């Protein structure tokens, strides 16, 4: 299995693909980046959602059942409305957790594959932080520190905006009286 377990499973065992895919080259590169990212963040999101589900009183479901509500009605009228407040901070935290996923991009693809006909230092799987790094420190033997710093300031502005939204939603900056 020197081609990899996933390739063997998809091609030889299940017969889903006509040939063994090259995950880090071509259209499957995005999938090769997204799957480990989801795998890495899934435990955090799952544990926080399970904790939020534990805060919903069982009496509400019992009362809904007595009133004749179906499980779908209980989901859409009890569970989801009560998860609305904790859901947004969880999603924002997960986004911030995965926003600067520099090491995964750098180790798997180095930002590549390069896009044809494009002279920019940003390639197909680059995110802002890997683009800033490549621009500032390893752009074809040249170093564009100013552009790398400008990209870093954009990252800073996005991070501040996400944090402010998170603070506003959670009420973390409200004054307690």
Secondary structure, DSSP 4 states (H G I P E B T S, - for coil): -TT-HHHIIIIIIS--SSS---TTSGGGHHHHHHHHHHHHHHHHHHHHHHHHHHTS-HHHHHHHHHTT--HHHHIIIIIHHHHHHHHHHHHHHHHHHHHT-HHHHHHHTTT-SPPTT--SS--TT--HHHHHHHHHH-BTTB--HHHHHHHHHHHHHHHHHHHHHHHHHHTTTSPP-
